[in-house]
Amino acid sequence: GAGASSGPTLSGSASSETLFCEYAISGMGAPGLRWCGEAEGQPLSGPFLPIECADGLGESYLRDHDAEFKLVSELCARHL
């Protein structure tokens, strides 16, 4: 989606240790969390592959720069 998405703070049930606390903003080169290689223009690597979605005007966009995609990909890459 457009705009910012605040990353969740996940805590282990047995302690108050923070496991993941990040933020991301949708867009290429946006502030916050970026997938590895984004700044260098390298292909996306990680546990998920983004999909293309069509807008209401018939254009399709790869969703790899969505804040939600960046956050869930990094969370899973670090902790799974």
LINZI-V25429 format. One record per residue. N is the residue number from 0. PSI is psi in degrees with one decimal (* if undefined). BURIAL is 1 if it has 24 or more other ideal C-beta (glycine too) atoms within 12 Angstrom, else 0. Layout:
# LINZI-V25429
n = <N & N>
psi = <PSI & PSI>
burial = <BURIAL & BURIAL>
This chain:
# LINZI-V25429
n = <0 & 1 & 2 & 3 & 4 & 5 & 6 & 7 & 8 & 9 & 10 & 11 & 12 & 13 & 14 & 15 & 16 & 17 & 18 & 19 & 20 & 21 & 22 & 23 & 24 & 25 & 26 & 27 & 28 & 29 & 30 & 31 & 32 & 33 & 34 & 35 & 36 & 37 & 38 & 39 & 40 & 41 & 42 & 43 & 44 & 45 & 46 & 47 & 48 & 49 & 50 & 51 & 52 & 53 & 54 & 55 & 56 & 57 & 58 & 59 & 60 & 61 & 62 & 63 & 64 & 65 & 66 & 67 & 68 & 69 & 70 & 71 & 72 & 73 & 74 & 75 & 76 & 77 & 78 & 79>
psi = <170.1 & 142.4 & -164.4 & 150.8 & 123.2 & 128.8 & 146.8 & 151.8 & 115.0 & 131.1 & 142.9 & 147.1 & -26.3 & -12.5 & 176.1 & 17.5 & 129.7 & 125.7 & -30.7 & 124.3 & 95.9 & 168.4 & 158.9 & 152.1 & 134.5 & 141.5 & 150.5 & 127.9 & 13.0 & 158.2 & 162.0 & -159.2 & 136.1 & 149.0 & 151.1 & 126.2 & -5.8 & -44.4 & -31.0 & -2.5 & 21.7 & 157.7 & 150.9 & 134.4 & 142.5 & -171.5 & -14.6 & 156.7 & 131.0 & 156.3 & 162.0 & 137.7 & 140.9 & 141.6 & -176.9 & -9.2 & 6.2 & -0.7 & 145.8 & 142.5 & 134.8 & 132.6 & 22.7 & -13.3 & 11.2 & 140.7 & -42.1 & -40.5 & -43.5 & -45.0 & -49.7 & -35.1 & -45.3 & -40.4 & -48.4 & -37.6 & -35.3 & -34.7 & 2.2 & *>
burial = <0 & 0 & 0 & 0 & 1 & 0 & 1 & 0 & 0 & 0 & 0 & 0 & 0 & 0 & 0 & 0 & 0 & 0 & 0 & 1 & 0 & 1 & 0 & 1 & 1 & 1 & 0 & 0 & 0 & 0 & 0 & 1 & 1 & 1 & 1 & 0 & 0 & 1 & 0 & 0 & 0 & 0 & 0 & 1 & 0 & 1 & 0 & 0 & 0 & 0 & 0 & 0 & 0 & 0 & 0 & 0 & 0 & 0 & 0 & 0 & 0 & 0 & 1 & 1 & 1 & 1 & 1 & 1 & 1 & 1 & 1 & 1 & 1 & 1 & 1 & 0 & 0 & 0 & 0 & 0>
